[in-house]
Amino acid sequence: GNLKLVDLVEGAILHETIAALLLEEWRDDMNEEMASIKQILSTTPAGNVFGDVGGKAEAIRVWWIGSVLHKIILYKAEHHRYLNEAATTLQLALPNDIVLNNVLPFLELPSFTFEGED
């Protein structure tokens, strides 16, 4: 039961995606969700010598990873919705090429698809 750290395979891209989210509220929520693993690791019992998976692995696999993925997928969808609305508004005021080449690229999220995302 010494598991003290969870290293996500897509951890770097997840943190990059979180940092690129439009709203601070979303970033804060995701960062809190990511940090909640510390609570799980410190309070959930591990498996035993008989091969019982235990609550720690189950909590990480089922609850925490599922919750992180659900939230990042939701926030990415909202980010894209806001981005599309902003692009539509900007295209009324600015030439289309300026919006597409000089504005939108700075607001895009990393082009990674998380498990469960369409």
N, C-alpha and C positions, 0 to 999 in steps of 0.2 A: 503494500500500500503506500509506496513512496512517490506516486505520481504527483508532481508539483507544477507541471507545465504541459500545455497542449500546443503542439506546433502544427498549424494548419498547412496543408499542402499549398493552398491558394492564399495563404496568409498575407503575403506582400501585396498581391493584387486586391485583396479585400480591404486592406488598410488604405491603399491608393484610391479605391472606389469610395470609401467612407470620406476621405479627405476632399474628394471632388464633389460631394453632394452639395446641392444649392443652399439648403437651409441649415443653419447652425443647430436648430432643434433636432434635425435628423442625424447630424454628425454626433451630437451629444448622446442621443438615444443609442446609436450604434456603438459608440465607444463604451457606454455603460454596459451594453449587452456583451461586448467583448470582454470587459473587465469582470463580468459576473462569473466567469469560469474560475476565478480565484476563490470565490465563495464556495462553489461546487467542490473544487479540489480540496479545500480545507475542512469541509464539514460532511462530505459524503463518504461512507465507508467503502473501502476497496474490496477486492475479491479475496479469496482465501487460498491456502495451499492445495486445496482439492480441485482447483480449476474453476471454481464459481466465479463468474464474471464480476459479480458484485455491483453495488449501486453506482460506484464512481464511473465505470465505463459506460454503463447504461444511461446515466444522467448526461454524460458528455455526448454520446451518440444520439440518443433520442431527444432529449430536451434542449440542450444548449446548441448543438450544431443545427438542429431543426429551427430553433428560434432565430438564430443568426441569419440563416439562409432565407427564412420567411421575411424577415425585416429588410434585408438588403434588396431582395427582389421587389418588395413593395416600394421602397424608397427609390430604386432605380426607375420603376414605372412612373412614379410621381415626378421624378426629375425630368424624364423624357416628355411627360405631358406638359409641364411648365415650360420646358425648352421649346416645344412646338408652338405653344401659345405666344411666347416671347418672339419667336422667329416670325410668326405671322404678323404680329404688331410691328416689328422692326422693318419688315419688308414693305409696309405701307409708307414708311418714312425714309427708308434708305434704299439705294439700288440693291437688287437681289444678290449680285456678286459680292458686294461688301459684306452683307449679312452672312452669306454662305462661306466666304473665304477668310473673313477677318473677325467675326464675332462668334459664330457657333463652334468653331474648333476649340476655343478656349473654355467652353462650357460643357463639352462632351465628357462623358464618363469613360473610363478605360473600356476597351472593347472585349471584355471577358464575359462569358456566359456561365453563370453559377448553376450548379445542379438544381433542377426543378424549375429553371427559368425558360420561358419560351424563346 
